């Protein structure tokens, strides 16, 4: 089971975030596709994909000699749930902003 800590650690590296962005655009891609699109070398891409798979951010399907990768929502859900736990902070800020805006006198229309 993926934890928020594992997911956030995996996402801490810009190269891994870039690979997730590339996977988001395509439905399923091979390591070769990611090497070409990312500008990284194959060993780097493979290493990053291993970390992303351990965090359940990507899933892999083997087909012959090729491995096909795609986004996996399990890891994304762990991160989303962790961030959502701070939702009360945002609601409090939006409530304060709403109160501030509500207390402003209405703008007067000047008819010259």
Secondary structure, DSSP 4 states (H G I P E B T S, - for coil): ---HHHHHHHHTSHHHHHHHHHHHHSSSEEHHHHHHHH---HHHHHHHHHHHHHTTSEEEEEETTEEEEEE-HHHHHHHHHHHHTTHHHHHHHHHHHHHHHHHSPPPPPP--
